[in-house]
Amino acid sequence: MQKEKRITKMRYYFAPLEGITGYVYRNVHHRHFPGTDRYYMPFVAPNYTKHFKTREKQDVAPENNTGLTAVPQVLSNKADEALWAIFELAALGYEEVNLNLGCPMPTVARKKKGSGLLKYTDELDAYLDGVFRGIEARTSDMPPVRVSVKTRLGTDSTDEADALIRIYNRYPISELIVHPRCQKDLYRGTPDQEAFLHVWQNSVNPVVYNGDIRTPEDVKKICKACEETVVHSGDAGQPNRAVIGRDGTAKAPDRAVIGHSGTAKMLDRVMIGRGLLADPSLVRQCQGGSPITNEELAAFHEELYQRFDETLPGTKVVLSHMKELWFYMGNLFADGEKYLKEIRRAGNRTQYEAAVRVMLSVCSLKR
Ligand SMILES: Cc1cc2nc3c(=O)[nH]c(=O)nc-3n(C[C@H](O)[C@H](O)[C@H](O)COP(=O)(O)O)c2cc1C
């Protein structure tokens, strides 16, 4: 039998990274390395006061997000507060708002927010129920808006994944972005691929993979793993798995494993965070393009440094932002540790600029 040829256009999303991928970073990245399909914004955290903070307002302001697709994110556990933020953001023109159910930071998780909400499944269900009822009940003067979810796969263990997917399947989540670690893992260990595959197979909503993608090969690996989970039944060429339906019972495969065209579904979207911070050209490489050059990195760095200087309050804050970026970008260099130390040690602009000049002119990029 002739093997069916499926061509999947992969979509690449830039993960939200609080304190780093604000509007300045997003714009500069997009100008120097176009090709990323969407930029997810670091979360805004509405509360009972129903006001955005000044920094949040700046980050979501449409004039600071022109020319790229940016998706705002809301961190909450109360449907009324989340709905307030969702409709405010929709009124600004955003067509999608993402709910953060992944943040692992103990200060957040302790308040049953982010991945801290995941083990309270009744409360999670009630939160999503309230949000999606509110979206459905919107009046005609409110703009339509899609709601996506970014989630880890548990609070204490990724064994919680099965209970979570049963909940997520009850709602019309536009995309389920899955980082297959649990809250307790923080960023330790490796993503739980098996737990991801369970969700990928059983989700009735489109799934996005997120976690530890650092090279184009990493994208290929997770796509291959997904492909291998689709069990073909004889010559029908159709997957034969049962999936968990919206009512929580097993049912025949539907769009969870079969694409709209009727052929087996492929993983066609990934979200990348730290890998893109480390190598801003990673999406281009995943799309078959060339690796970053010293000149490109220098130009990217120069504009970021300038724009941070114009928008952040004072040298100390600017340098601390740049040093945080070098924590990731330093990985691009084969022999950079000695020079990275100089960057980390720099106490003023002159020292910082000199250290970066040396780094960019003396060190060679890994190939
Ligand atoms: C410094 C930092 C800040 C982050 N901020 C957010 C955030 O605001 N919202 C969110 O959903 N995830 C946030 N994350 C998680 C990332 O979006 C992403 O899920 C995680 O880093 C795993 O993907 P990666 O391995 O490609 O980086 C943050 C992660 C880091 C390291």
The ligand as an SDF file (V2000), in Angstrom:
LIG
                    3D

 31 33  0  0  0  0  0  0  0  0999 V2000
   11.3720   33.4420   33.6250 C   0  0  0  0  0  0  0  0  0  0  0  0
   10.1160   32.7330   33.2150 C   0  0  0  0  0  0  0  0  0  0  0  0
    8.9080   33.4240   33.1920 C   0  0  0  0  0  0  0  0  0  0  0  0
    7.7180   32.7690   32.8100 C   0  0  0  0  0  0  0  0  0  0  0  0
    6.5400   33.4650   32.7550 N   0  0  0  0  0  0  0  0  0  0  0  0
    5.3950   32.8420   32.3450 C   0  0  0  0  0  0  0  0  0  0  0  0
    4.1520   33.5430   32.2280 C   0  0  0  0  0  0  0  0  0  0  0  0
    4.0330   34.7470   32.4730 O   0  0  0  0  0  0  0  0  0  0  0  0
    3.0640   32.8280   31.8260 N   0  0  0  0  0  0  0  0  0  0  0  0
    3.1380   31.4910   31.5160 C   0  0  0  0  0  0  0  0  0  0  0  0
    2.1370   30.8880   31.1370 O   0  0  0  0  0  0  0  0  0  0  0  0
    4.3030   30.8220   31.5870 N   0  0  0  0  0  0  0  0  0  0  0  0
    5.4150   31.4610   31.9850 C   0  0  0  0  0  0  0  0  0  0  0  0
    6.5930   30.7670   32.0230 N   0  0  0  0  0  0  0  0  0  0  0  0
    6.6280   29.3820   31.5220 C   0  0  0  0  0  0  0  0  0  0  0  0
    6.9820   29.3650   30.0200 C   0  0  0  0  0  0  0  0  0  0  0  0
    6.0080   30.0480   29.2660 O   0  0  0  0  0  0  0  0  0  0  0  0
    7.0950   27.9280   29.4740 C   0  0  0  0  0  0  0  0  0  0  0  0
    5.8850   27.2700   29.6780 O   0  0  0  0  0  0  0  0  0  0  0  0
    8.2020   27.1360   30.1620 C   0  0  0  0  0  0  0  0  0  0  0  0
    9.3920   27.8910   30.2290 O   0  0  0  0  0  0  0  0  0  0  0  0
    8.4700   25.8190   29.4190 C   0  0  0  0  0  0  0  0  0  0  0  0
    8.7860   26.0660   28.0750 O   0  0  0  0  0  0  0  0  0  0  0  0
   10.3240   26.1330   27.5450 P   0  0  0  0  0  0  0  0  0  0  0  0
   11.0100   24.9020   28.0470 O   0  0  0  0  0  0  0  0  0  0  0  0
   10.2010   26.1980   26.0540 O   0  0  0  0  0  0  0  0  0  0  0  0
   10.9230   27.3650   28.1540 O   0  0  0  0  0  0  0  0  0  0  0  0
    7.7640   31.3940   32.4440 C   0  0  0  0  0  0  0  0  0  0  0  0
    8.9920   30.7080   32.4810 C   0  0  0  0  0  0  0  0  0  0  0  0
   10.1560   31.3480   32.8500 C   0  0  0  0  0  0  0  0  0  0  0  0
   11.4550   30.5760   32.8530 C   0  0  0  0  0  0  0  0  0  0  0  0
  1  2  1  0
  2  3  1  0
  2 30  2  0
  3  4  2  0
  4  5  1  0
  4 28  1  0
  5  6  2  0
  6  7  1  0
  6 13  1  0
  7  8  2  0
  7  9  1  0
  9 10  1  0
 10 11  2  0
 10 12  1  0
 12 13  2  0
 13 14  1  0
 14 15  1  0
 14 28  1  0
 15 16  1  0
 16 17  1  0
 16 18  1  0
 18 19  1  0
 18 20  1  0
 20 21  1  0
 20 22  1  0
 22 23  1  0
 23 24  1  0
 24 25  2  0
 24 26  1  0
 24 27  1  0
 28 29  2  0
 29 30  1  0
 30 31  1  0
M  END
$$$$
